[in-house]
Amino acid sequence: MDAFGIDIGGSGIKGAPVDLERGRFAAERLRTPTPEESTPEAVSQIVSQLLDHFEVDASVPVGVAFPAPVHPGRPIGFMANLDQSWVGVDITAKLSEACRRPVHVVNDADAAGLAESLYGEARRHRGLVVTVTLGTGIGTALVMDGVLVPNSELGHLTMGKHGEDAERLAADSARQREDLSWKKWGKRLTKYLRLLEFYLSPEAFVIGGGVSKRHEKFFPYLEVETPVYPATLLNDAGIVGAAAFAASRR
């Protein structure tokens, strides 16, 4: 295998070997539910078990997509979807110690954006491309002429009348929680994407996350000037991007 990617989420931890030439899994991925108490110890143990399951050789680069801003050598300062005991932990050091090998960690939305820029829709566009990942929250990745600008947290832009985060109102979880029609949710997404247009003036939006495979349901209701495209790699993007990130740091 060229590299191994792991995607840590609030509901599941997924891993697979990745063929970096094609940007695809080299074997079927394995998914383990995220522990109810998603502490550093519990999550690190599952990451180590994934490597053991696939018998990943010590020479293979290992990348992890993680749902928080990641700065190598610095502790995590903010955590939304895992146990708060992660705050103050140097995740790169923690996972490398647990796995007994170097592990390279990247923000999960950045991993998806990197994968799209290398293998997917974003590769077709120059200038600034904003990948927006819609799921439990809203993840964003900024890629400028193929170069990742890491750790944008634009899902936390203020959008509501009472100061609510955009992801509280416009993530796919909001659509499900409030039982919104595709049209009504599309109008909320329009409001959010217009904010990004105003602040960033991107060349293109790429919409990812599991809901992107049903993009035809809500894309007709997105009324923005910037071209909007569905992501190519869908839910595989986190794993593929993490693997590619690790290989680039080897």
N, C-alpha and C positions, 0 to 999 in steps of 0.2 A: 504494500500500500504506500502511496505517496505521502499522505498525512492523515491524521485522525482528528475529527471534529466532534465537539460536544456542545449541546445547546441546553443551558439551564433555564427553566421557566418556573413560574409559580405553580403549575399543575403537573409538569412532567420534565424529566431529564433524559435527553435523547443523544445517542452517539452513533457514529458510523465511520468507517474508513472512506476516504475520498480520493477519487481519481482527479488530480489537479489539471490534467490536460483537457479533460472534458467538462470539469465542474460538476461531476455526478458522484453519487455513492458508488463505492467499489463493492459493497455488500449491503444487504438489507439492514436498515437501522434497527437499533434496540431502544425501546422506551421504558423507563421506570418511573412510576409516580413519584412526584416530589414529596418527601416526608412531610407529615402534618406540622411537625416542629422542624422547620427547614434551617437548622443551625449550621454553622460552618462545619462542625464535626460530621453531622448526618449527611450533608450534601457532598462533602469531600469523600466520604466512604463510598457513595454511589458512583462518583466519578472514577475512583480507583477500581471499583468492580467492573465498570464498563471497559476499562483498558484490559483488565484480566480476562473478561469474557471474549474479547476479540484477539487476545494474545498479541497485543501491540508491542512490537520490539522497541527497545530503549532508544534506537536510532531514529525512530519515526517521529516527526514533529507533531505535537499535540496542542490543539487550540481549543479554547473554551469561550463560548459566547455567554455573557453574564448580564443580568438585568439591572445594571447600575453603571454610573460613570466609572471608568477604570483608568487609573494613573499608575504605571509601574513604579514600585518602590514607595508608594504612598497608600495609607489605609483608605478604605471605603468611607465616604462621608455621608452617603445618602442611600437609603434602601426603601423601595416601595412594595415589592411583591414577594420578598422572602423575610425570614425572621430578622428582627432588628438587631440581633446579636452580631450580624455581619458588620455593622457600623464600627469602625475602628480597626478592622482586620485588613491586613495586606493579603488580598486574595491570591495574587500570583505566588507569593511565598507559601501560603497555606496549602494550595492545591499541589504545588511542586513537592512540598514535603510529604503530603499524603500519598502522592503517586510515585514518589521516589525517582523523579525525573523532572527536567525542566518542562513547565507548562506555561503556555502563553495565553493571556486572558484579554478579551476585547469586549467592549459593550455589545449587547445582543443586536441592537438596531444597527450599529456600525458594521457588525458582521454581515447582516443581511444586505446593507448597502454596498459593502465591498464585494460580496458575491454577485450582486446585480451588475456592478461596474465591470467585473472581470468576465462574467459568463452570460449575463442576462440583458434585459432591456436597456439599462443605463449605459451599456457599452456603446450604444448607437448614438449617444448624444455628447456634445462637447459643452464647455461652460459648466455652470452649476446645475447639478441634478440633485433633487431632494427625494430620497426614498422615505415613504411614510408607512410604517408597519402598524396595522390595526389589529388589536387583539384585546387582552385584558386592559391594556393601556394603549398609549400611542408612542411608538418609537420613531425617531427620525435619524437619518444619516445624510450628511452633506458630502458630496463627491464633486470636486472641482477639477475638470480636465483629467479625470481618472485618479485623482489623489484624494484620499479620505481625510476629511477634517473631523477629528474624533470628538466624541462626548457631547454632541448637541442634545439637549433635553427639551426639545421644543413642544413635546406633548404637554408640558407644564405651563405653556403660555396661558395667560388669563383670558378666558372667553366668556364666562357667564356673567350675568347681571350682578351676582353677589360674589364675584371674585373666584369662581370655580375654575379649576384647571380644565384645559381643553379636553384632556383624556377622560375626565369625569362625565363630560357631556357628549363627546363625539367618538369615543372608542367603540369597537364592536361590542364590548361588554355593556355599554350604555344602550345600544340598540336592543340587545337581548333583555336586559334588565327592565327597560321601560316598554318593551314590546312595540318598538317603533316600526312603522312601515318603512320600506326601502326609500320611498319618496321623502318622508320626514327626516330620516337619518341622512339621506343625501343632502338635504338642505343644511343640516348641521355641519356636515363635512365641508360643504361649500364655504360656510362662514369661517371654518378653521383654515382651509386652504387659502382663502383670501387674505388671512392674517399673514401666512407664510409668503404669499405673493408680495404683500406690502413691504415686509421687512427684508426679503431676500432677492426678489425679482429673478427666480430661477428660470432655466431654459426648459425644464421638464419636471413633472412629478411622476414618480413610480410608486404605485400603491401595492404594498405587500401584506403579509399576514394571511391566515387561513381564509378569511372572508374574500380575499382577492380572487379566489377561484370562482366566485359568483359575482364578478365585477359587472357583468351585464345587467344585474339587478339594480345597481345604484349609480353606475357611471352616467346614465342619461340625466341624472338629477344634479350632477356636478356642474356648476355654472362659474367657471373661472377662465381667465385668459390664457393661462399656461397650459400647454398640452399635458394630458394625464394618461398614463399607460399602466396596465396591470403588470405586476412583477412576473418574471419568467420562472423563477425557482420556487415560488410559493413558500411552503413551510420548510423546504430543504435549505433555504438560504442561510439560516443561522449556522448550521453544521458546516456547510460548504465554505462559508465566509470565515468561520473560525479556523478551519483547517488551512485555508489559503493564508490567513494572517500568520499562523504559526510557521508555515513554510517560509514566509518572507522574512521572519525573524531568525531563522536557523543560522 
